[in-house]
Amino acid sequence: MQHTSVLLKEVVNGFENLQNGGICVDCTIGGGGHTEGLILKYPNISVIGIDRDPQAIKIAGENLSRFGMRVRIFQRSFSDLDDLLDGLGIEKVDAILADLGLSSFQIDETERGFSFKKAGPLDMRMGLNGKSALDVVNNYSAEEIERVIRDFSEERFAKSIASSIIKKRPIMTTDELVKAIFSSLPSYAKKDWKKIVTRVFQAIRIEVNDELVNLEKLLEISKRRLKKGGRIAIISFHSLEDRIVKYAFKEKEFMPITKKPLIPGNDEINSNTRSRSAKLRISERV
Ligand SMILES: C[S@@+](CC[C@H](N)C(=O)[O-])C[C@H]1O[C@@H](n2cnc3c(N)ncnc32)[C@H](O)[C@@H]1O
């Protein structure tokens, strides 16, 4: 499925400082939709696009090829932004955008193991390297699995889910993991199994990809790499991410442009259900 960009108009309008041109870093280029919107609105900018996922790099490259050298795309984590900019000889930039989470094509591909709705191998890596969901589920101790589930999903059955996972190991596929989670639930909670499984999958994905650590690193890097008057916009999809962004934007380097996060209206949610939990916060470097 083609990825539909979330809060596109709000993101594009939020970077009004790009009116006269500048360098924009799209940290999560995905299918390239936000970058395309920005280039069309601000014809004098150039974009450095980043994604960890080789598939996103390919799709964004195809979708944005008509803009030529105005968009340069790199496969890496946005937590390495310092190194990337150093390598390009760029000291500071005018705009930084991160649209967190997954692209639709990542969720759709069974082989990547992101979705519990289809049986697939336990992977969940956005990039090619590092630990996978298979490692987390089969090699972590019960205490570690419980910590991952509790800290990253705030799921109240974390302890019993972790002990069920330990008993059922080895667990090789997404459907085996779903069964292990389901069987750990008390009967009164079984009717909520989909919500619970969604949360546990999200927690494992956060652990596999070090998502919160990378977000914190990006916010730290942004303080040094954004020009004065430059803007940063972050779209988050769950409360743990939003909390990190909210507190970072309270630091003295930033002046929030959005006092409250911008959220999609009913029309957007109806046409793209994935947008329903999105929150956009924008801040200016002072
Ligand atoms: C929601 S999608 C972005 C969609 C994009 N804004 C668009 O309009 O098409 C998020 C993307 O961020 C990438 N991603 C997540 N964490 C990353 C990280 N630490 N470094 C680089 N890319 C990351 C994912 O691989 C995914 O392609």
The ligand as an SDF file (V2000), in Angstrom:
LIG
                    3D

 27 29  0  0  0  0  0  0  0  0999 V2000
    5.7310    7.2200    9.1090 C   0  0  0  0  0  0  0  0  0  0  0  0
    7.0210    6.8160    8.0440 S   0  0  0  0  0  0  0  0  0  0  0  0
    7.4260    8.3060    7.2210 C   0  0  0  0  0  0  0  0  0  0  0  0
    6.5360    8.6450    6.0730 C   0  0  0  0  0  0  0  0  0  0  0  0
    6.9100    9.9020    5.3250 C   0  0  0  0  0  0  0  0  0  0  0  0
    6.8920   11.0750    6.1620 N   0  0  0  0  0  0  0  0  0  0  0  0
    6.0140   10.1110    4.1200 C   0  0  0  0  0  0  0  0  0  0  0  0
    5.3900   11.1720    4.0020 O   0  0  0  0  0  0  0  0  0  0  0  0
    5.9520    9.2140    3.2730 O   0  0  0  0  0  0  0  0  0  0  0  0
    8.3510    6.6200    9.1370 C   0  0  0  0  0  0  0  0  0  0  0  0
    9.6600    6.1920    8.4980 C   0  0  0  0  0  0  0  0  0  0  0  0
   10.6880    6.4490    9.4370 O   0  0  0  0  0  0  0  0  0  0  0  0
   11.6590    5.4670    9.3240 C   0  0  0  0  0  0  0  0  0  0  0  0
   12.4130    5.4820   10.5750 N   0  0  0  0  0  0  0  0  0  0  0  0
   11.9670    5.1660   11.8070 C   0  0  0  0  0  0  0  0  0  0  0  0
   12.9500    5.3390   12.7280 N   0  0  0  0  0  0  0  0  0  0  0  0
   14.0380    5.7980   12.0440 C   0  0  0  0  0  0  0  0  0  0  0  0
   15.3450    6.1810   12.4190 C   0  0  0  0  0  0  0  0  0  0  0  0
   15.7700    6.1160   13.7000 N   0  0  0  0  0  0  0  0  0  0  0  0
   16.1860    6.6270   11.4590 N   0  0  0  0  0  0  0  0  0  0  0  0
   15.7760    6.7070   10.1640 C   0  0  0  0  0  0  0  0  0  0  0  0
   14.5470    6.3420    9.7410 N   0  0  0  0  0  0  0  0  0  0  0  0
   13.6810    5.8940   10.6640 C   0  0  0  0  0  0  0  0  0  0  0  0
   10.9000    4.2040    9.0400 C   0  0  0  0  0  0  0  0  0  0  0  0
   11.7210    3.2600    8.3890 O   0  0  0  0  0  0  0  0  0  0  0  0
    9.7600    4.7150    8.1620 C   0  0  0  0  0  0  0  0  0  0  0  0
   10.0400    4.5650    6.7910 O   0  0  0  0  0  0  0  0  0  0  0  0
  1  2  1  0
  2  3  1  0
  2 10  1  0
  3  4  1  0
  4  5  1  0
  5  6  1  0
  5  7  1  0
  7  8  2  0
  7  9  1  0
 10 11  1  0
 11 12  1  0
 11 26  1  0
 12 13  1  0
 13 14  1  0
 13 24  1  0
 14 15  1  0
 14 23  1  0
 15 16  2  0
 16 17  1  0
 17 18  1  0
 17 23  2  0
 18 19  1  0
 18 20  2  0
 20 21  1  0
 21 22  2  0
 22 23  1  0
 24 25  1  0
 24 26  1  0
 26 27  1  0
M  CHG  2   2   1   9  -1
M  END
$$$$
